[in-house]
Amino acid sequence: MNLKVILLIMVLVGFSACKTQKQTIVDPRENLKSAVTDAISLLEKEEYKPFFEKYILPKNLEMVLTMKTMDEIIESFSKKKATRLLDALKLAKEATPKYDESGNQATFAKEDIEGLSKTIIFEKVDKYWYIAN
């Protein structure tokens, strides 16, 4: 009888351990392809503030924020550049970038991608990819 109880406890503990294991949620910025896809999604939904916070190189965003407020940046971006960047990212999503030797900079060159009006450079800082230009 004791053996059955011990086996039952072992089985229950085993199942409860399976339930309590945490799933690792990966930030889309950790992978260039998923970063491009996520950036496209934010721009399509016109979620510009999260887009800037997630995908603009932090040092570049900090510099611009010393001259303008986030609201001013978003207003200007939404009127002039959002659609062009969205279209460019959609083209880049289907292309293969060129990486620098370190693997921390990826370039989608306008010369290599038909229809792309401006080269897009992504830079990896720590573990996240950001738009650097």
C-alpha positions in Angstrom: 0.0 0.0 0.0 2.8 2.4 0.8 4.4 1.8 -2.6 1.2 2.8 -4.3 0.9 6.1 -2.3 4.6 6.9 -3.1 4.0 6.3 -6.8 0.9 8.4 -6.8 2.7 11.2 -5.1 5.6 11.0 -7.6 3.2 11.2 -10.5 1.3 14.1 -9.0 4.6 16.0 -8.3 5.8 15.3 -11.8 2.6 16.7 -13.3 2.6 19.8 -11.1 6.2 20.4 -12.0 5.2 20.4 -15.7 2.5 23.0 -15.0 4.8 25.3 -13.1 7.6 25.6 -15.6 7.7 29.1 -17.0 7.6 29.7 -20.7 10.3 31.9 -22.1 8.8 34.8 -23.9 11.2 36.1 -26.5 11.2 39.8 -27.4 10.7 40.2 -31.2 13.7 42.5 -31.2 16.0 39.6 -30.4 15.8 38.4 -34.0 16.1 40.7 -37.0 13.3 39.1 -39.0 10.9 39.2 -36.1 11.9 42.8 -35.3 11.1 43.9 -38.9 7.8 42.1 -38.7 6.9 43.6 -35.3 7.9 47.1 -36.5 5.7 46.7 -39.5 2.8 45.7 -37.3 3.2 48.7 -35.0 3.4 51.1 -38.0 0.3 49.5 -39.6 -1.6 50.1 -36.3 -0.2 53.6 -36.2 1.2 52.8 -32.7 4.0 55.3 -33.2 5.1 55.8 -29.6 5.7 52.1 -29.0 7.4 51.9 -32.4 9.9 54.7 -31.4 10.5 53.2 -28.0 11.1 49.8 -29.3 12.8 50.3 -32.6 14.7 53.6 -32.8 18.3 53.3 -31.6 18.1 54.5 -28.0 21.0 57.0 -28.4 19.3 58.5 -31.4 16.0 58.8 -29.7 17.6 60.4 -26.7 19.3 63.0 -28.9 16.1 63.9 -30.7 14.1 64.1 -27.4 16.5 66.8 -26.3 15.2 69.0 -29.1 11.5 67.9 -29.4 8.8 66.2 -27.3 7.7 62.7 -28.2 4.3 64.2 -29.3 6.1 66.5 -31.7 8.2 63.7 -33.1 5.2 61.5 -33.6 3.2 64.3 -35.2 5.9 65.0 -37.7 6.6 61.3 -38.3 3.0 60.4 -38.9 2.5 63.1 -41.5 5.7 62.7 -43.4 7.6 59.5 -42.9 5.4 56.7 -41.4 4.0 55.5 -44.7 7.4 55.6 -46.5 9.1 53.6 -43.7 6.3 51.1 -43.5 6.6 50.5 -47.3 10.3 50.2 -47.0 10.1 47.7 -44.1 7.7 45.6 -46.1 10.2 45.4 -48.9 13.1 44.7 -46.5 11.1 41.9 -44.8 11.3 39.9 -48.1 15.0 40.6 -48.6 18.2 39.3 -47.2 20.3 42.0 -45.5 24.1 42.4 -45.6 25.8 42.0 -42.2 29.0 43.7 -41.1 31.8 41.5 -39.8 30.6 41.6 -36.2 27.1 40.6 -37.2 25.7 43.5 -35.2 24.8 45.7 -38.2 22.4 44.6 -40.9 21.9 46.7 -44.0 19.0 46.6 -46.4 20.6 48.6 -49.3 18.4 50.4 -51.7 20.7 49.3 -54.5 19.9 45.6 -53.7 16.1 45.9 -53.2 13.9 46.9 -56.0 11.5 49.7 -55.0 13.4 50.6 -51.8 14.0 54.4 -51.8 16.4 54.6 -48.9 18.9 52.2 -47.3 17.7 50.9 -43.9 20.3 50.0 -41.3 19.6 47.9 -38.3 22.0 47.8 -35.4 22.1 45.2 -32.6 22.7 46.7 -29.2 23.1 44.1 -26.5 20.5 41.6 -27.6 18.0 43.9 -29.4 17.8 45.1 -33.0 17.1 48.8 -33.6 16.7 51.0 -36.7 19.9 53.0 -36.8 19.3 55.5 -39.5 
